[in-house]
Structure formats: C-alpha cells, structure tokens
Amino acid sequence: MQMLLQAVILAVCPTAVMVVIAADVVTVVVVRDMSKKVVSILILGCVIAVVVAIVFFMAPGQKYSQDDTPTDVIMRSNADYASGKNYFSQRNYDLAKEQYQRALLNAQDDVQGSQIQFSIAVADEFAGRYLDAIKEFKAIAIDPSSYQFVRAYAVQEIGLIYYGYYGPSVDRDAIVAETFKDPPFAALKDGDDLNLAYRKLFEYASSIYPLGSSEGRIALWYADHITSDEVERNSSLMMSEIAIIKQSIEKADADIKRTINDPGAMPYIPGIYSLQGRALAKLASLGAASYTDAESRFEKAVAFADTIGRHASDRYRHAEFLATIYGEKRKGDIQQLLSIYRSTNTKLLTSTVDLFRAAQSSPELTEEKKGLVLLGQIDSEFKAYLISLGWHEADFK
C-alpha cells in the first residue's frame, strides 16, 4: 500500500519537486527555469494530490458500503471469522468465541476489529456470560476508533440483555450493577427507576446511530408513560411525548429499511415491529393512532419472524394484542398464533420460554402475566403449555 501511494504521488508531480534524503543531507531540487508563482502552484497541486491519495487509499471506510458491510468483507477475507459464524449458527458459542478471538489477530483495520470484538461479546451473551458481554460491549461503545454502527449496536445490546433474559440462572441485579457502574453509563441511572435508566441508555445508543430496537424501546417507554397516571390527559407534556413516540417509530422504520436485506441485522426486525405495535396500541387507546396501524406492525413482526425461522415472542405479542383489544372475537386468530408454543417445539428460543416461566411469579413481569393469563383463558392448549412450565390452574382464575 505504501509503495502504491508513493507511486501515485510521484506520478502527479515528477518534475516539479524531487526530495532526496541521503544520510543527514536533504536536497530539494526545483526546476530552475520556472517562476516562483508556477512553482508555488505546482507544489500546492502536489500537496492536494497527496491528501487525495492518502484519503483514497488509506481510509478504511472506502472498503465498505450498505451492500458490502464490514461483516461481508470479513466473512470473505477472514477464515477464522467465517468459522466462528458457523459455530455460532450451531449454537456452539464457546468454539465460536475461540474462532473470533483468532480472527481478531488478522483484523485489517479498526472497523473490522470492532466488528469482531462485537461478535465475541455476542458469543458471551448467548453463552450466558452476561456480565462479560456487558463489559465487552461497554468497551466497544466508549472506544472512538470503533465503527459507528458497532458502537450503537453495542450500547443497544446492553439494554436488550436486560429486557431479554429472565432465566433462573440470570442474576438481573448483577446485570444492572455492571451496566451502570462506569462512566458514561453511571450518569444514566438516578434512583431506582430502571425503566427510565434503560430508556436513557437506548437514547445514548440512538445518539450514536438511531437503530430500530433502540428507537422501539424509546417509543414504548414514552407510550407507557403517557398512559400512566403520571401524565395528565391532553396536556402539553402528553402532546410532546406523543410526538417523540411517532418520531421514534419513523426512525425505526428507516432502520428496518436499511437492514431489511442484511443477514446480520435481520433477526432484530421482528422485535422492532413488535415494539412499534405495542407503542401504537397504547397511542390508539388515547385516540392518537389506530388499532389497525398497531395490528399491521404485529402482523409484519410475525411474517418476518416466519421468513427467517425465528420462534420467539413475536406471535405471543400479536396474540396478546388481539386478546386485549378484541377478546373472544378473534379466538381463531389467537389460537393460530399461539400454536407454536408447545413443549415439543425445539426451535423455541430459550429466552422466550424463560420469559413465560418467569412471568408466573416475577414482580417485574406483572403486565406480561396479565396478558398470558388472558391468553390462557382463551386458548386451553396454550394454558396447558404454561402449566407445563410451572404455572398453576389457580393462576387463570
């Protein structure tokens, strides 16, 4: 690369200026019959050419585009990274991490380095090493040399860990403590309102780049807020927060459009649609949106999840919406949506099963429990499934 850069510079100004460095002597030879003005112009032209050449040949961003992302480039050029991705798809997260660590040694620039570090953190997350993952995501987030998108995803993923894992082995208090113990994250938490702290965390992620899941979480927080007793109906505060919700939904839509064909980002899309649907449903209860708009988001979540083979909470969220708004009138649709939630379905994400199991007794999940109870009252087979997870008949009375 250095030789190529030198060749470009010399090709641009071969006779105007020649720099010869020999021992301690530097001799600059300028063509003698040129006027000072012409020489100045030529020197200026050479300087510009050098700058252009450096930017063109050395800037790492030149390698990547929306159609050829850093992940795409690494997959082609780094066999260890490709091997790690393969192990990850097989749910062998420890071997995936080992391969990613090897791949990191061959990263070609900071962009690739931060992308590989992100993959290492994700492997730790999926292996259940949540505290290690949070530490790694935080290190990426505060490193200014990290790729912009990766920094935003790193902050977002910290928040998604909190809202995504409820298993019996998950120490949620430790997750919160690790998340907010260092600057700049410590400033995001003031008091015991964790939902507010995490809203601020998602806003921090959005300040780096407005990713869909972050915007969806921001929208849902404000939607919960304006439908609570804390906000007076039709007040200026309510109107301003409705505007924020709609703006966040628009930003989330833009991010879906950006990532709709990106295999690495596609798994986020069903969850983004579900978050939008939940926020719009709350707006609809105030007359600030329509239930039809909300339902269309849930439908998109389910359709996209089916396309990529994701068996998670998307169908449950859609069914919960239908049960809450329409009840028995949509019983057939509700039963069809819930039909994947069976103990025989080995494709169900563990995090979704853990959510159902934890909702039976967790004070953090009282709203989810209400929705699950309602669904169990409408669909007896789904009720039986919940009982197989540790629920009791009395829960549905």
Rosetta blueprint (number, residue, H / E / L):
1 M L
2 Q H
3 M H
4 L H
5 L H
6 Q H
7 A H
8 V H
9 I H
10 L H
11 A H
12 V H
13 C L
14 P L
15 T L
16 A L
17 V E
18 M E
19 V E
20 V E
21 I E
22 A E
23 A L
24 D L
25 V E
26 V E
27 T E
28 V E
29 V E
30 V E
31 V L
32 R L
33 D L
34 M L
35 S L
36 K H
37 K H
38 V H
39 V H
40 S H
41 I H
42 L H
43 I H
44 L H
45 G H
46 C H
47 V H
48 I H
49 A H
50 V H
51 V H
52 V H
53 A H
54 I H
55 V H
56 F H
57 F H
58 M H
59 A L
60 P H
61 G H
62 Q H
63 K H
64 Y L
65 S E
66 Q L
67 D L
68 D E
69 T L
70 P H
71 T H
72 D H
73 V H
74 I H
75 M H
76 R H
77 S H
78 N L
79 A H
80 D H
81 Y H
82 A H
83 S H
84 G H
85 K H
86 N H
87 Y H
88 F H
89 S H
90 Q L
91 R L
92 N L
93 Y H
94 D H
95 L H
96 A H
97 K H
98 E H
99 Q H
100 Y H
101 Q H
102 R H
103 A H
104 L H
105 L L
106 N L
107 A L
108 Q L
109 D L
110 D H
111 V H
112 Q H
113 G H
114 S H
115 Q H
116 I H
117 Q H
118 F H
119 S H
120 I H
121 A H
122 V H
123 A H
124 D H
125 E H
126 F H
127 A L
128 G L
129 R L
130 Y H
131 L H
132 D H
133 A H
134 I H
135 K H
136 E H
137 F H
138 K H
139 A H
140 I H
141 A H
142 I L
143 D L
144 P L
145 S L
146 S L
147 Y L
148 Q H
149 F H
150 V H
151 R H
152 A H
153 Y H
154 A H
155 V H
156 Q H
157 E H
158 I H
159 G H
160 L H
161 I H
162 Y H
163 Y H
164 G H
165 Y L
166 Y L
167 G L
168 P L
169 S L
170 V L
171 D L
172 R H
173 D H
174 A H
175 I H
176 V H
177 A H
178 E H
179 T H
180 F L
181 K L
182 D L
183 P L
184 P L
185 F H
186 A H
187 A H
188 L H
189 K L
190 D L
191 G L
192 D L
193 D L
194 L H
195 N H
196 L H
197 A H
198 Y H
199 R H
200 K H
201 L H
202 F H
203 E H
204 Y H
205 A H
206 S H
207 S H
208 I H
209 Y L
210 P L
211 L L
212 G H
213 S H
214 S H
215 E H
216 G H
217 R H
218 I H
219 A H
220 L H
221 W H
222 Y H
223 A H
224 D H
225 H H
226 I H
227 T L
228 S L
229 D L
230 E L
231 V L
232 E L
233 R L
234 N L
235 S L
236 S H
237 L H
238 M H
239 M H
240 S H
241 E H
242 I H
243 A H
244 I H
245 I H
246 K H
247 Q H
248 S H
249 I H
250 E H
251 K H
252 A H
253 D H
254 A H
255 D H
256 I H
257 K H
258 R H
259 T H
260 I L
261 N L
262 D L
263 P L
264 G L
265 A L
266 M H
267 P H
268 Y H
269 I H
270 P H
271 G H
272 I H
273 Y H
274 S H
275 L H
276 Q H
277 G H
278 R H
279 A H
280 L H
281 A H
282 K H
283 L H
284 A H
285 S H
286 L L
287 G L
288 A L
289 A L
290 S L
291 Y H
292 T H
293 D H
294 A H
295 E H
296 S H
297 R H
298 F H
299 E H
300 K H
301 A H
302 V H
303 A H
304 F H
305 A H
306 D H
307 T H
308 I H
309 G L
310 R L
311 H E
312 A L
313 S L
314 D H
315 R H
316 Y H
317 R H
318 H H
319 A H
320 E H
321 F H
322 L H
323 A H
324 T H
325 I H
326 Y L
327 G H
328 E H
329 K H
330 R H
331 K H
332 G H
333 D H
334 I H
335 Q H
336 Q H
337 L H
338 L H
339 S L
340 I L
341 Y L
342 R L
343 S L
344 T L
345 N L
346 T L
347 K L
348 L E
349 L L
350 T H
351 S H
352 T H
353 V H
354 D H
355 L H
356 F H
357 R H
358 A H
359 A H
360 Q L
361 S L
362 S L
363 P H
364 E H
365 L H
366 T H
367 E H
368 E H
369 K H
370 K H
371 G H
372 L H
373 V H
374 L H
375 L H
376 G H
377 Q H
378 I H
379 D L
380 S H
381 E H
382 F H
383 K H
384 A H
385 Y H
386 L H
387 I H
388 S H
389 L L
390 G L
391 W L
392 H L
393 E H
394 A H
395 D H
396 F H
397 K L
